[in-house]
Amino acid sequence: MANARELLMKIRAELRPLEEKILRHHYLAALETGRLPPEKLRIFAGQQYQIIASDLRSIAAPLAIRQSAAPTLPAGRTRGRERCA
């Protein structure tokens, strides 16, 4: 477990400069101080929605393919607590 903890500490230390740069970004400063126009925030939210939806589709496609290729049990057999058709 110590190795995992050490790895996590190393990664956090390596990412600290990037985190600080992100936290000092002018967009976040404007948002925190109320200087960001509502329209800009709506645009950002819309962009994030599109990005997340696209990411979910990208993840879902390979999972659907993998699921359809999964072996099935004969009708009436059960897999754990679920019942197969």
TAKALIN-V222977 format. One record per pair of residues at least 6 apart in sequence whose ideal C-beta (glycine too) atoms are under 7 Angstrom apart, sorted by the first residue. I is the first residue (numbers start at 1). J is the second residue. D is the distance in whole Angstrom. If there is no record, write none. Layout:
I/J/D
I/J/D
This chain:
30/36/4
72/84/7
73/79/6
73/84/5
75/84/7
75/85/6
77/84/6
78/84/7
